[in-house]
């Protein structure tokens, strides 16, 4: 009888363990500031002021074979150099939600939704031919112009906490250009005058998170999408981030983003347009606040 009770209790505890809910919350808020002030400075230069903020949260819920992950990334920054107006230097909104159900220890059926856009109007500045020394601005982006929604159905390989790979043979890509002025030009691959473009294809998403050294971490995410109608033309988005934590309040980070989209034409200096690799790097140093206690 005692043996039966012990076996039953152990089995019940294991069952409860299998169905227990594990929740993990991560989050941080960073504020960055840089200033240069010059007065009678013989070597020359200009006064400058730069401000930026970075927000990140990630919520993970695991119950048995089911895993839900929700993530928000937001960055906004600007700078004023000399007599120029305050101009945007960084602007990014990324929302991610993923659901997976394990069918083997390292494999799971998965569904992932990723949404990307920016908050503020983006401008391109060029010299004003009619007023030497002045500049004219041209709108090249706006909130939801573009906006990208990726919906992926497939399988995920999840061997450990440092690496995941999702293979989605059924992937939808929705491109939004909700600014009518930009849509009229056919910017970001939409049909001129249309605000939305739909594509169906295959998608691969790779992510990694590696502790490089004490208080130094490296994160990377890469997305590769190909439309079945133009199979082989691969839209690529790669994000790299190296973060160094100085103490509980200060950190430094260096990020690099690479984008190649077969539907986006970049204006060249000679007035022509061509497909190009887009690169952006951001280096931040400043205050950092943890949003959840560990």
BAMARVO-303320 format. One record per residue (C-alpha): residue in three letters; x, y, z; residue number from 1. Coordinates in steps of 0.001 Angstrom, whole numbers, plus 524288, in hexadecimal, padded with zeros to 5 digits. Layout:
! BAMARVO-303320
{rest: ALA; east: X; north: Y; up: Z; nr: NUM}
...
***
This chain:
! BAMARVO-303320
{rest: UNK; east: 80000; north: 80000; up: 80000; nr: 1}
{rest: UNK; east: 80AF0; north: 80964; up: 803A5; nr: 2}
{rest: UNK; east: 811E2; north: 8064E; up: 7F6D8; nr: 3}
{rest: UNK; east: 8053C; north: 808D7; up: 7EF62; nr: 4}
{rest: UNK; east: 80359; north: 815F2; up: 7F639; nr: 5}
{rest: UNK; east: 81164; north: 819F6; up: 7F352; nr: 6}
{rest: UNK; east: 8104D; north: 8161B; up: 7E500; nr: 7}
{rest: UNK; east: 8032F; north: 81D10; up: 7E3AC; nr: 8}
{rest: UNK; east: 80875; north: 8295F; up: 7EA3B; nr: 9}
{rest: UNK; east: 81471; north: 82983; up: 7E18B; nr: 10}
{rest: UNK; east: 80C33; north: 8279C; up: 7D54A; nr: 11}
{rest: UNK; east: 802E7; north: 83269; up: 7D96C; nr: 12}
{rest: UNK; east: 80E41; north: 83BA9; up: 7DC2E; nr: 13}
{rest: UNK; east: 8141E; north: 838C5; up: 7CED3; nr: 14}
{rest: UNK; east: 80715; north: 83B43; up: 7C83E; nr: 15}
{rest: UNK; east: 805B0; north: 84813; up: 7CF64; nr: 16}
{rest: UNK; east: 8139F; north: 84B89; up: 7CB81; nr: 17}
{rest: UNK; east: 810C5; north: 8488B; up: 7BD41; nr: 18}
{rest: UNK; east: 804EE; north: 85168; up: 7BD75; nr: 19}
{rest: UNK; east: 80AEB; north: 85C24; up: 7C5B9; nr: 20}
{rest: UNK; east: 80C00; north: 869A5; up: 7BFD4; nr: 21}
{rest: UNK; east: 81951; north: 87015; up: 7BEEB; nr: 22}
{rest: UNK; east: 81949; north: 87EB4; up: 7BC52; nr: 23}
{rest: UNK; east: 82558; north: 886C5; up: 7B954; nr: 24}
{rest: UNK; east: 82544; north: 89593; up: 7B7F8; nr: 25}
{rest: UNK; east: 83049; north: 89DD5; up: 7B287; nr: 26}
{rest: UNK; east: 83087; north: 8AC57; up: 7B001; nr: 27}
{rest: UNK; east: 838BC; north: 8B88D; up: 7AFEE; nr: 28}
{rest: UNK; east: 837CC; north: 8C706; up: 7AD19; nr: 29}
{rest: UNK; east: 843B1; north: 8CE95; up: 7A891; nr: 30}
{rest: UNK; east: 845BF; north: 8DD3C; up: 7A778; nr: 31}
{rest: UNK; east: 8516D; north: 8E283; up: 79FFF; nr: 32}
{rest: UNK; east: 856B2; north: 8F062; up: 79F65; nr: 33}
{rest: UNK; east: 86246; north: 8F6CD; up: 7989C; nr: 34}
{rest: UNK; east: 86601; north: 90521; up: 797CB; nr: 35}
{rest: UNK; east: 87127; north: 90D1A; up: 7920C; nr: 36}
{rest: UNK; east: 87218; north: 91BA2; up: 794FE; nr: 37}
{rest: UNK; east: 87C5E; north: 92467; up: 78EC2; nr: 38}
{rest: UNK; east: 87FFC; north: 93277; up: 79153; nr: 39}
{rest: UNK; east: 88B60; north: 93931; up: 78A69; nr: 40}
{rest: UNK; east: 89093; north: 92BB9; up: 78707; nr: 41}
{rest: UNK; east: 89C3F; north: 92DBB; up: 77DF4; nr: 42}
{rest: UNK; east: 89BCA; north: 91FF6; up: 7783C; nr: 43}
{rest: UNK; east: 88DEE; north: 92215; up: 7734F; nr: 44}
{rest: UNK; east: 881D0; north: 919B0; up: 77476; nr: 45}
{rest: UNK; east: 87386; north: 91B87; up: 777AF; nr: 46}
{rest: UNK; east: 86B16; north: 91A8C; up: 783C0; nr: 47}
{rest: UNK; east: 86313; north: 90E1F; up: 78420; nr: 48}
{rest: UNK; east: 858CC; north: 9079D; up: 78C5D; nr: 49}
{rest: UNK; east: 8544B; north: 8F97B; up: 78B1A; nr: 50}
{rest: UNK; east: 8497D; north: 8F28D; up: 79293; nr: 51}
{rest: UNK; east: 84473; north: 8E4BA; up: 791AB; nr: 52}
{rest: UNK; east: 83C7A; north: 8DA6D; up: 79888; nr: 53}
{rest: UNK; east: 83BD9; north: 8CBA7; up: 79751; nr: 54}
{rest: UNK; east: 830F1; north: 8C32B; up: 79CE1; nr: 55}
{rest: UNK; east: 8308E; north: 8B452; up: 79D42; nr: 56}
{rest: UNK; east: 82764; north: 8AA64; up: 7A378; nr: 57}
{rest: UNK; east: 825F6; north: 89BD0; up: 7A1CB; nr: 58}
{rest: UNK; east: 81BC0; north: 8930C; up: 7A80B; nr: 59}
{rest: UNK; east: 81D3B; north: 88442; up: 7A757; nr: 60}
{rest: UNK; east: 812F6; north: 87AA1; up: 7AC25; nr: 61}
{rest: UNK; east: 81566; north: 86C01; up: 7ABE2; nr: 62}
{rest: UNK; east: 80B7D; north: 861B2; up: 7AF9E; nr: 63}
{rest: UNK; east: 80F11; north: 853CD; up: 7AC4B; nr: 64}
{rest: UNK; east: 81233; north: 8530D; up: 79DC5; nr: 65}
{rest: UNK; east: 80C17; north: 86066; up: 79AF0; nr: 66}
{rest: UNK; east: 8143B; north: 86CD3; up: 79A8F; nr: 67}
{rest: UNK; east: 80F6F; north: 87AC3; up: 79869; nr: 68}
{rest: UNK; east: 81901; north: 885FF; up: 79667; nr: 69}
{rest: UNK; east: 81584; north: 8945E; up: 794D4; nr: 70}
{rest: UNK; east: 81FE1; north: 89EB3; up: 79263; nr: 71}
{rest: UNK; east: 81FFE; north: 8AD6F; up: 79061; nr: 72}
{rest: UNK; east: 82BB1; north: 8B54D; up: 78B7D; nr: 73}
{rest: UNK; east: 82B26; north: 8C401; up: 78A1D; nr: 74}
{rest: UNK; east: 835DE; north: 8CDCD; up: 78727; nr: 75}
{rest: UNK; east: 8350B; north: 8DC55; up: 78477; nr: 76}
{rest: UNK; east: 83FFB; north: 8E62D; up: 78373; nr: 77}
{rest: UNK; east: 8436C; north: 8F33F; up: 77D88; nr: 78}
{rest: UNK; east: 84E4E; north: 8FD26; up: 77C86; nr: 79}
{rest: UNK; east: 8502F; north: 90BA6; up: 77A7B; nr: 80}
{rest: UNK; east: 85D0A; north: 90FDA; up: 7745C; nr: 81}
{rest: UNK; east: 8605C; north: 91E3D; up: 77349; nr: 82}
{rest: UNK; east: 85517; north: 92657; up: 76E06; nr: 83}
{rest: UNK; east: 84E24; north: 91AB8; up: 76806; nr: 84}
{rest: UNK; east: 840C7; north: 916DB; up: 76CE3; nr: 85}
{rest: UNK; east: 83F80; north: 90B3C; up: 77604; nr: 86}
{rest: UNK; east: 83FAE; north: 8FF35; up: 76D2F; nr: 87}
{rest: UNK; east: 83C30; north: 8F101; up: 76F24; nr: 88}
{rest: UNK; east: 847A2; north: 8E791; up: 76FD9; nr: 89}
{rest: UNK; east: 8411A; north: 8DB1D; up: 774BE; nr: 90}
{rest: UNK; east: 83302; north: 8D68D; up: 77431; nr: 91}
{rest: UNK; east: 82EA9; north: 8C882; up: 77566; nr: 92}
{rest: UNK; east: 8229C; north: 8C12B; up: 77A2B; nr: 93}
{rest: UNK; east: 822CE; north: 8B256; up: 77A2C; nr: 94}
{rest: UNK; east: 8180E; north: 8A9A0; up: 77FB1; nr: 95}
{rest: UNK; east: 819D9; north: 89AE0; up: 7801F; nr: 96}
{rest: UNK; east: 8108D; north: 8903A; up: 78496; nr: 97}
{rest: UNK; east: 81389; north: 881C5; up: 78344; nr: 98}
{rest: UNK; east: 80C86; north: 8753D; up: 786DD; nr: 99}
{rest: UNK; east: 812C6; north: 867CA; up: 786A0; nr: 100}
{rest: UNK; east: 80ECA; north: 85A0A; up: 78A66; nr: 101}
{rest: UNK; east: 8195E; north: 84FD9; up: 78C10; nr: 102}
{rest: UNK; east: 817FA; north: 842CA; up: 78547; nr: 103}
{rest: UNK; east: 82609; north: 83EC1; up: 7882C; nr: 104}
{rest: UNK; east: 82F96; north: 8438E; up: 79284; nr: 105}
{rest: UNK; east: 83622; north: 84D41; up: 7893A; nr: 106}
{rest: UNK; east: 82B8B; north: 84F00; up: 77EFF; nr: 107}
{rest: UNK; east: 81E67; north: 855F6; up: 77F44; nr: 108}
{rest: UNK; east: 8136A; north: 85A11; up: 77666; nr: 109}
{rest: UNK; east: 81354; north: 868DF; up: 7767A; nr: 110}
{rest: UNK; east: 80C49; north: 87525; up: 77255; nr: 111}
{rest: UNK; east: 8132C; north: 88249; up: 772AB; nr: 112}
{rest: UNK; east: 80E4F; north: 89007; up: 76FF1; nr: 113}
{rest: UNK; east: 817E9; north: 89B50; up: 76E50; nr: 114}
{rest: UNK; east: 81407; north: 8A978; up: 76C30; nr: 115}
{rest: UNK; east: 81D91; north: 8B47A; up: 768F8; nr: 116}
{rest: UNK; east: 81BCC; north: 8C307; up: 766B9; nr: 117}
{rest: UNK; east: 8208E; north: 8D032; up: 76BA3; nr: 118}
{rest: UNK; east: 81A11; north: 8DAF7; up: 77378; nr: 119}
{rest: UNK; east: 81DBB; north: 8E7CC; up: 76D07; nr: 120}
{rest: UNK; east: 81EC7; north: 8ED56; up: 75F60; nr: 121}
{rest: UNK; east: 82BC5; north: 8EA9E; up: 758BA; nr: 122}
{rest: UNK; east: 83218; north: 8F546; up: 7507E; nr: 123}
{rest: UNK; east: 83D36; north: 8F595; up: 746BF; nr: 124}
{rest: UNK; east: 84502; north: 9024D; up: 74667; nr: 125}
{rest: UNK; east: 84BEA; north: 907DE; up: 73A7E; nr: 126}
{rest: UNK; east: 85223; north: 914DB; up: 736DA; nr: 127}
{rest: UNK; east: 84891; north: 91F1F; up: 73204; nr: 128}
{rest: UNK; east: 84D49; north: 9231B; up: 7245D; nr: 129}
{rest: UNK; east: 845FC; north: 9300D; up: 72541; nr: 130}
{rest: UNK; east: 84B13; north: 933E5; up: 732AD; nr: 131}
{rest: UNK; east: 85972; north: 93077; up: 734C8; nr: 132}
{rest: UNK; east: 85BF2; north: 92C07; up: 742AF; nr: 133}
{rest: UNK; east: 84DE3; north: 927CB; up: 744DC; nr: 134}
{rest: UNK; east: 84812; north: 91A43; up: 743DC; nr: 135}
{rest: UNK; east: 83B45; north: 914ED; up: 73EE7; nr: 136}
{rest: UNK; east: 834B0; north: 9090D; up: 744C5; nr: 137}
{rest: UNK; east: 82D45; north: 8FE1A; up: 73E20; nr: 138}
{rest: UNK; east: 82458; north: 8F4B8; up: 74548; nr: 139}
{rest: UNK; east: 828BD; north: 8E6A5; up: 74361; nr: 140}
{rest: UNK; east: 82178; north: 8DF6A; up: 74E46; nr: 141}
{rest: UNK; east: 81720; north: 8E10D; up: 758C5; nr: 142}
{rest: UNK; east: 80FB6; north: 8D982; up: 7631C; nr: 143}
{rest: UNK; east: 80AB0; north: 8CD0C; up: 75C70; nr: 144}
{rest: UNK; east: 811A0; north: 8D146; up: 7500E; nr: 145}
{rest: UNK; east: 8177C; north: 8C7C7; up: 74F64; nr: 146}
{rest: UNK; east: 81207; north: 8BDE8; up: 758E7; nr: 147}
{rest: UNK; east: 81527; north: 8AF86; up: 75763; nr: 148}
{rest: UNK; east: 80D2A; north: 8A432; up: 75CD0; nr: 149}
{rest: UNK; east: 812E3; north: 8968D; up: 75B97; nr: 150}
{rest: UNK; east: 80AAF; north: 88A97; up: 75F0F; nr: 151}
{rest: UNK; east: 81203; north: 87DAB; up: 75F43; nr: 152}
{rest: UNK; east: 80D35; north: 86FA9; up: 760E4; nr: 153}
{rest: UNK; east: 8172E; north: 864CF; up: 761D5; nr: 154}
{rest: UNK; east: 82033; north: 85DAA; up: 76B09; nr: 155}
{rest: UNK; east: 82A38; north: 862C9; up: 774A8; nr: 156}
{rest: UNK; east: 8370C; north: 85C97; up: 778C0; nr: 157}
{rest: UNK; east: 839B0; north: 860AF; up: 786C6; nr: 158}
{rest: UNK; east: 84545; north: 85916; up: 78C43; nr: 159}
{rest: UNK; east: 848CA; north: 8624D; up: 7977B; nr: 160}
{rest: UNK; east: 8474C; north: 8700C; up: 79CEE; nr: 161}
{rest: UNK; east: 85161; north: 8759B; up: 79383; nr: 162}
{rest: UNK; east: 84C47; north: 87233; up: 7860E; nr: 163}
{rest: UNK; east: 83F85; north: 87027; up: 77EBF; nr: 164}
{rest: UNK; east: 83C72; north: 86E05; up: 77073; nr: 165}
{rest: UNK; east: 82EF1; north: 86E8F; up: 76A66; nr: 166}
{rest: UNK; east: 82BCE; north: 86922; up: 75CF7; nr: 167}
{rest: UNK; east: 81ED2; north: 86DF7; up: 75793; nr: 168}
{rest: UNK; east: 81A97; north: 868B4; up: 74A45; nr: 169}
{rest: UNK; east: 80DCB; north: 87033; up: 74BFE; nr: 170}
{rest: UNK; east: 81133; north: 87E7E; up: 74E2D; nr: 171}
{rest: UNK; east: 8099F; north: 88AC2; up: 74B39; nr: 172}
{rest: UNK; east: 80F9B; north: 89841; up: 749EB; nr: 173}
{rest: UNK; east: 80700; north: 8A451; up: 74A2B; nr: 174}
{rest: UNK; east: 80D09; north: 8B16B; up: 7466F; nr: 175}
{rest: UNK; east: 80596; north: 8BD78; up: 74B06; nr: 176}
{rest: UNK; east: 8078E; north: 8CB16; up: 74578; nr: 177}
{rest: UNK; east: 7FCD8; north: 8D2E1; up: 74C17; nr: 178}
{rest: UNK; east: 80249; north: 8E019; up: 74815; nr: 179}
{rest: UNK; east: 7FAF2; north: 8E344; up: 73B7C; nr: 180}
{rest: UNK; east: 805DC; north: 8EBF1; up: 7364B; nr: 181}
{rest: UNK; east: 80FC4; north: 8E0E5; up: 73736; nr: 182}
{rest: UNK; east: 805E6; north: 8D6D1; up: 7326D; nr: 183}
{rest: UNK; east: 8033C; north: 8DF09; up: 72651; nr: 184}
{rest: UNK; east: 811A4; north: 8DDC1; up: 722D0; nr: 185}
{rest: UNK; east: 81142; north: 8CEF9; up: 72452; nr: 186}
{rest: UNK; east: 81B4B; north: 8CF8C; up: 72F49; nr: 187}
{rest: UNK; east: 81F6F; north: 8C31C; up: 7366A; nr: 188}
{rest: UNK; east: 81A5C; north: 8BA55; up: 72B9A; nr: 189}
{rest: UNK; east: 80BD3; north: 8BD5D; up: 72C02; nr: 190}
{rest: UNK; east: 8044A; north: 8BFB4; up: 71F74; nr: 191}
{rest: UNK; east: 803A7; north: 8CE97; up: 71D60; nr: 192}
{rest: UNK; east: 7F770; north: 8D397; up: 7240A; nr: 193}
{rest: UNK; east: 7F5B9; north: 8C764; up: 72C5D; nr: 194}
{rest: UNK; east: 7F858; north: 8C706; up: 73B08; nr: 195}
{rest: UNK; east: 7FA4F; north: 8B869; up: 73D07; nr: 196}
{rest: UNK; east: 801F9; north: 8ADB3; up: 73658; nr: 197}
{rest: UNK; east: 80083; north: 89F2B; up: 73969; nr: 198}
{rest: UNK; east: 80AD4; north: 894C3; up: 73715; nr: 199}
{rest: UNK; east: 80B05; north: 8862A; up: 739DC; nr: 200}
{rest: UNK; east: 81775; north: 87E63; up: 73AD4; nr: 201}
{rest: UNK; east: 82129; north: 87799; up: 743C6; nr: 202}
{rest: UNK; east: 82836; north: 87D4A; up: 74F6D; nr: 203}
{rest: UNK; east: 833D8; north: 87999; up: 757E7; nr: 204}
{rest: UNK; east: 8364C; north: 8803E; up: 76506; nr: 205}
{rest: UNK; east: 842E7; north: 87E3D; up: 76CB2; nr: 206}
{rest: UNK; east: 84564; north: 883DA; up: 77A41; nr: 207}
{rest: UNK; east: 8508B; north: 8829C; up: 783D1; nr: 208}
{rest: UNK; east: 85426; north: 88839; up: 7910C; nr: 209}
{rest: UNK; east: 861EF; north: 885EC; up: 7962B; nr: 210}
{rest: UNK; east: 86893; north: 88A79; up: 7A2B2; nr: 211}
{rest: UNK; east: 875C9; north: 88F15; up: 79D87; nr: 212}
{rest: UNK; east: 87BB6; north: 8920E; up: 7AAD5; nr: 213}
{rest: UNK; east: 8774F; north: 8968C; up: 7B82F; nr: 214}
{rest: UNK; east: 86D57; north: 8A187; up: 7B61D; nr: 215}
{rest: UNK; east: 86F2A; north: 8A108; up: 7A749; nr: 216}
{rest: UNK; east: 864FA; north: 89AC0; up: 79E86; nr: 217}
{rest: UNK; east: 862F8; north: 8991A; up: 78FE7; nr: 218}
{rest: UNK; east: 855D2; north: 89776; up: 78938; nr: 219}
{rest: UNK; east: 852DE; north: 8952E; up: 77AF0; nr: 220}
{rest: UNK; east: 846A1; north: 89303; up: 772DF; nr: 221}
{rest: UNK; east: 845E4; north: 89053; up: 76451; nr: 222}
{rest: UNK; east: 839E3; north: 88EFB; up: 75B9F; nr: 223}
{rest: UNK; east: 839F4; north: 889F3; up: 74DA7; nr: 224}
{rest: UNK; east: 82D6D; north: 88A90; up: 74596; nr: 225}
{rest: UNK; east: 82B0E; north: 886AD; up: 7377F; nr: 226}
{rest: UNK; east: 81E73; north: 8888C; up: 7300C; nr: 227}
{rest: UNK; east: 81A1F; north: 87C45; up: 728D3; nr: 228}
{rest: UNK; east: 8170B; north: 884AD; up: 71CEC; nr: 229}
{rest: UNK; east: 8252D; north: 88963; up: 71C43; nr: 230}
{rest: UNK; east: 82B78; north: 87DE8; up: 72330; nr: 231}
{rest: UNK; east: 839EF; north: 88016; up: 72582; nr: 232}
{rest: UNK; east: 8390B; north: 88EBE; up: 72794; nr: 233}
{rest: UNK; east: 83B62; north: 88F39; up: 73639; nr: 234}
{rest: UNK; east: 83752; north: 89A8F; up: 73EF4; nr: 235}
{rest: UNK; east: 8410F; north: 89B06; up: 74A27; nr: 236}
{rest: UNK; east: 840AF; north: 8A191; up: 7576A; nr: 237}
{rest: UNK; east: 84BF0; north: 89FB5; up: 76100; nr: 238}
{rest: UNK; east: 84CDF; north: 8A5FC; up: 76E82; nr: 239}
{rest: UNK; east: 85938; north: 8A51C; up: 776CF; nr: 240}
{rest: UNK; east: 85A75; north: 8AA9B; up: 78495; nr: 241}
{rest: UNK; east: 86601; north: 8AA8E; up: 78DDA; nr: 242}
{rest: UNK; east: 8630C; north: 8AF51; up: 79BA3; nr: 243}
{rest: UNK; east: 86C8C; north: 8B203; up: 7A6BB; nr: 244}
{rest: UNK; east: 86725; north: 8B470; up: 7B454; nr: 245}
{rest: UNK; east: 86FC1; north: 8BD9D; up: 7BC3B; nr: 246}
{rest: UNK; east: 86795; north: 8BCC7; up: 7C8AB; nr: 247}
{rest: UNK; east: 85945; north: 8BC9B; up: 7CCBD; nr: 248}
{rest: UNK; east: 8570B; north: 8CA14; up: 7C6CF; nr: 249}
{rest: UNK; east: 86025; north: 8CBB4; up: 7BB37; nr: 250}
{rest: UNK; east: 86276; north: 8C3D7; up: 7AEF0; nr: 251}
{rest: UNK; east: 867AE; north: 8C51E; up: 7A129; nr: 252}
{rest: UNK; east: 862D8; north: 8BEB5; up: 794D2; nr: 253}
{rest: UNK; east: 86674; north: 8BDC7; up: 78680; nr: 254}
{rest: UNK; east: 85C75; north: 8B980; up: 77C88; nr: 255}
{rest: UNK; east: 85CF3; north: 8B6BB; up: 76E08; nr: 256}
{rest: UNK; east: 85145; north: 8B497; up: 76505; nr: 257}
{rest: UNK; east: 85215; north: 8AFB6; up: 7570E; nr: 258}
{rest: UNK; east: 8466B; north: 8AFB2; up: 74DD7; nr: 259}
{rest: UNK; east: 8452B; north: 8AB3F; up: 73FDF; nr: 260}
{rest: UNK; east: 837AF; north: 8AB9C; up: 739B5; nr: 261}
{rest: UNK; east: 83633; north: 8A8A6; up: 72B50; nr: 262}
{rest: UNK; east: 82A5C; north: 8B1B7; up: 72AC5; nr: 263}
{rest: UNK; east: 83100; north: 8BDCE; up: 73042; nr: 264}
{rest: UNK; east: 8384C; north: 8C6EB; up: 7271F; nr: 265}
{rest: UNK; east: 8420E; north: 8D066; up: 72D1D; nr: 266}
{rest: UNK; east: 84432; north: 8DDE7; up: 72740; nr: 267}
{rest: UNK; east: 85216; north: 8E014; up: 7226D; nr: 268}
{rest: UNK; east: 859C1; north: 8ECBF; up: 72139; nr: 269}
{rest: UNK; east: 857DA; north: 8ED50; up: 7127B; nr: 270}
{rest: UNK; east: 8490C; north: 8ECCA; up: 713B4; nr: 271}
{rest: UNK; east: 847AE; north: 8DE5E; up: 7104D; nr: 272}
{rest: UNK; east: 8421D; north: 8D39A; up: 718F9; nr: 273}
{rest: UNK; east: 847E2; north: 8C63C; up: 71BAC; nr: 274}
{rest: UNK; east: 846E3; north: 8BABE; up: 72500; nr: 275}
{rest: UNK; east: 850E9; north: 8BC3D; up: 72FCB; nr: 276}
{rest: UNK; east: 854BE; north: 8B657; up: 73CE2; nr: 277}
{rest: UNK; east: 85010; north: 8BF67; up: 747B5; nr: 278}
{rest: UNK; east: 858BD; north: 8C0B5; up: 753B8; nr: 279}
{rest: UNK; east: 85684; north: 8C78A; up: 760A5; nr: 280}
{rest: UNK; east: 85F44; north: 8C781; up: 76C9A; nr: 281}
{rest: UNK; east: 85BF7; north: 8CD4D; up: 779DD; nr: 282}
{rest: UNK; east: 8652C; north: 8CEE7; up: 7856F; nr: 283}
{rest: UNK; east: 85EFE; north: 8D29D; up: 7926C; nr: 284}
{rest: UNK; east: 86455; north: 8D596; up: 79FEA; nr: 285}
{rest: UNK; east: 85BE0; north: 8D9FF; up: 7AB13; nr: 286}
{rest: UNK; east: 8528D; north: 8D6C0; up: 7B5FB; nr: 287}
{rest: UNK; east: 84BE4; north: 8C996; up: 7B623; nr: 288}
{rest: UNK; east: 840CC; north: 8C55D; up: 7BEFF; nr: 289}
{rest: UNK; east: 83C46; north: 8B77B; up: 7C10B; nr: 290}
{rest: UNK; east: 82D76; north: 8B670; up: 7C097; nr: 291}
{rest: UNK; east: 82C48; north: 8A97B; up: 7C7C8; nr: 292}
{rest: UNK; east: 8334F; north: 8A491; up: 7D3BF; nr: 293}
{rest: UNK; east: 83AFD; north: 8981C; up: 7D199; nr: 294}
***
